[in-house]
Amino acid sequence: MKRRIVHEKVEKYLITNRTIAIHPFINQWGRVCAEIYEEDAVFLVEKKPFRIIKDSCPYYGSTYDGKKDAAQIILGRMCFPPIMIDTKLDIFFFPTKSPRKDSCIWLSQPHIDDIESIDRKKVRVLFLNGMDLPIESTSRALKAKLHRAAHYRNVLINRTNRSLEKDREKDLKNSDLILT
């Protein structure tokens, strides 16, 4: 099924659970800006991709540095950890290279269907909505980042689910229900 993608320039942008990728581009004045891919639209924002990630984190309750530190505590020290923007909305992103590099692309782990090799140093990221995005990276390197982000997402979702189960058990113990 072919989707109609609408390009729209916006002044401000906050990441949502519909955001699938944030791709840098150079505008007509030579400034690094962001092309934001959503499930059915593409937005152009005159901010660097890293700035959009950093600006979105506080909206969901913490700073980028806090979210980065949390990932490193859970997964161990690493370069370029995945970032949990919000667990309830299932927003998990990971950078394709150093976030501080203007050429870094941010990908939403829950929206990725597969990664295919194009050649030795180029891959195609296939998204669940049918879109694809070519990226300069080795398949092995990008798949490792994807798997690390998926593992991090799984750990946090399991912790949340276990917490909810414990709360339900407490509620049942404290209730005045009589089972007959």
N, C-alpha and C positions, 0 to 999 in steps of 0.2 A: 504494500500500500504506500503510495507516494503522499508525503505530507507537504502542505503549503507552508513554507517558512516565511514569516514576516520580519523584515529588518526594520528596527525602530531605534532611533537615537533617544536616550533618556539621560537626564541630568544626574539622578541618583539611582543606586541600585543596591538592594539587599538580597543576599542569597536566600533561596527558598528550596523546598523539596522538589521543585520542578526544574531547578538549575542542574544541567548535566555537565557543562564544561565552561571554563573561562580561559579564553585564548587571547594572547597579546597580538596587537597589530600596531603599525606605525601610521599615524594620521597624516593629513596633508601638510602639517606644520612640523613633522618630524618627531612628534611626541608619542610615547608609548601609551596606548589606550587598550581597552578590553572589549573583545567581542564575546558576548555571553550567550551561550547556547542553552535554551530551555527546551522543554519537550516539543513545543510547537512554535517557537519564535526565536529570533536572534536579536539581541539588544546591543547597541554600540554605546559604550560609556567612556567618557574622557577621564578615566582613572586607570592606573596600572592594575593588572590582575591581583597582585599581592595586596594592594591597598583595598580592593573590594573584599578580599578574604578578611583582612584585619578590621575593616569597618563593620563587617557583618557579625563578627564574633561577639562584641559587647551587646548587640541587640538580643542575642540568645543567651546572655547571662555571664559571660566571662571574656577575658582578653585573649588575643591570639597567643600571647606568651603563656598564659595560664593553660590554655588548651594544648599547646605544644608540650609544656612541662608534664601535663597529665598523661599524654601519649607516651612520653619517654619513661615515666614512672611505671606505667603498665607494661609497655613493650620492651623496655630497656633502652639505654642510650643508643641513639642512631642519628644519622644525618637525615634531614628532611622527613620527619615522621608524618603520618596521616593526621588530619585535623578533624575532630568531631565538632561540627558546628552546633548540632542539636540532635540528641538521641531520639526524643519523642517524634520528631519530624523526619527521622532517618536521613540526616544530612551529614555525610562523611566525605571529605575531599582529601586528595593527595596530590602533591606536586610532582611534575615529571622530572624536575631538576631543582637546583637551589632556588628557593622561593624569592630570593633577593635578585636573581637574574631576570632581566626584562623579558627573556625568551621563555620563561617558565610557564607551562600550561597547567592549570588545575583541573582535575577530573573528579567527578562524583562517583564514588565506588558503587553505590546501589544501582546506578543507571547503566553500568557497563555490562554488556552481554558477552563480548569476547575481544581478543586482541589477535590480529592476523599479521604475519610478516609480509612486508612488501619487498624488502631486500634486507641486506645485512644490518643496515642502520636506519631503517624506516619501517614503521608499523602502521596499521590502520586500527583505530579503536572503534569497535562496533557497539552502538548503544541500543538499549531495549526498544526505543521508539523508531528504529530503522535508520537513524542518522549514523554517519561515520565521520571520523576525523583522522587524517593522516598526521603522524607525529614522528619527528626524528628521535629515534631511540632504538635500542635493540629490543627484540621481543622478550628475551630473558630478563632484562633489567626492568622493563615496564610491568611484566607479569609479576615479578617479585614485589614491586611497589603495590600493585593491585591486591595481591594476596595478603600483604602486611596490613593494608587498609581493611580488607575483609575480615581478617583475624581480629583486629582492634574493634571493629564494629560488632563482631560476634561476642567478644568478651563483654563489652558494655551492655549489649542487649541481654545477654544471659544474666548479668548482675542485676539488671533492672527487673527481669522476670523472676529471679529468685527472691528479690526483695518483695515483690508483689505477692508471691506465694506465701512468704512468711507473714505478711500483713493479713492475708486471708485466713491463715491458720490461727493467728491471734484472735481475729474477729470471731471465728467459729468457737474457740475455747471460751471467749468472754461472753458469748451470747447466751440467752436464756432459753434456747431452743431445746425441746425435749423430743428426742427421737423415739418413736415407738414402732 
